[in-house]
Amino acid sequence: MTKALEFAAARGFEKSCQREDGALLHVLAARRGVSRVGEIGTGAGVGSAWIVSALPPTTPFFTAETDPDLATAVTAFYGDDPNVTVLQGSWRETLPPEAPFDLSIVDTNDAKDDVDATIRLLAPGGTAVLDDVWLDPVLPDARRDAWFGHPILTTIELWVAPSRRALVAVRR
Ligand SMILES: C[S@@+](CC[C@H](N)C(=O)[O-])C[C@H]1O[C@@H](n2cnc3c(N)ncnc32)[C@H](O)[C@@H]1O
């Protein structure tokens, strides 16, 4: 976690998950039955650190990042840990071969807007998490509605902080 936070600060990367969102990822990753985890959008590795620190050491974790500098740096944080894989490239090509996941963190705008492609990465009963899912509190919100209205998802929104909401969706 410290490495990721320091790297984000040094690079001026401001899109890392906040503490409250990280705590949500951490508790969801710690559940029994989470045996394979994916993340769309590695960033500086802050969200990854919240997740990996909750997983048993033998649970595979895959995270996809298009920016080669970010992907290279986060790869180095985990050394030769065989259960953490940073995939350089778009999640659309890199994550499907590693799916299905029991837990999937959806942290790019294009993935948040493409519910069907995103949930194809989930095992039945698997959980998707979207933090900062929308910042404009005005409803209706098309992105939110797509997740809530999807026929094979059961979805809830959680206030993780007074000004921020996350969506948690389970694939039936
Ligand atoms: C919000 S940041 C991720 C933050 C990180 N998940 C965390 O919690 O700290 C989104 C990241 O997704 C990356 N990204 C954007 N489009 C992508 C794509 N199609 N595939 C993989 N990564 C992508 C961006 O370069 C950026 O680093």
The ligand as an ORCA input file, in Angstrom:
! r2SCAN-3c Opt
* xyz 0 1
  C      -9.479      5.267    -12.053
  S      -7.917      4.715    -12.581
  C      -7.688      3.196    -11.699
  C      -7.487      3.351    -10.224
  C      -7.220      2.069     -9.493
  N      -8.153      1.019     -9.862
  C      -7.313      2.296     -8.000
  O      -8.311      1.898     -7.397
  O      -6.385      2.872     -7.430
  C      -8.262      4.078    -14.195
  C      -7.060      3.472    -14.893
  O      -7.542      2.732    -16.001
  C      -6.630      2.841    -17.055
  N      -7.370      2.488    -18.286
  C      -8.134      3.290    -19.060
  N      -8.693      2.587    -20.062
  C      -8.280      1.296    -19.904
  C      -8.535      0.088    -20.602
  N      -9.332      0.069    -21.687
  N      -7.968     -1.061    -20.163
  C      -7.166     -1.043    -19.058
  N      -6.880      0.080    -18.353
  C      -7.430      1.235    -18.771
  C      -6.131      4.274    -16.972
  O      -4.870      4.396    -17.586
  C      -6.089      4.502    -15.468
  O      -4.807      4.227    -14.948
*
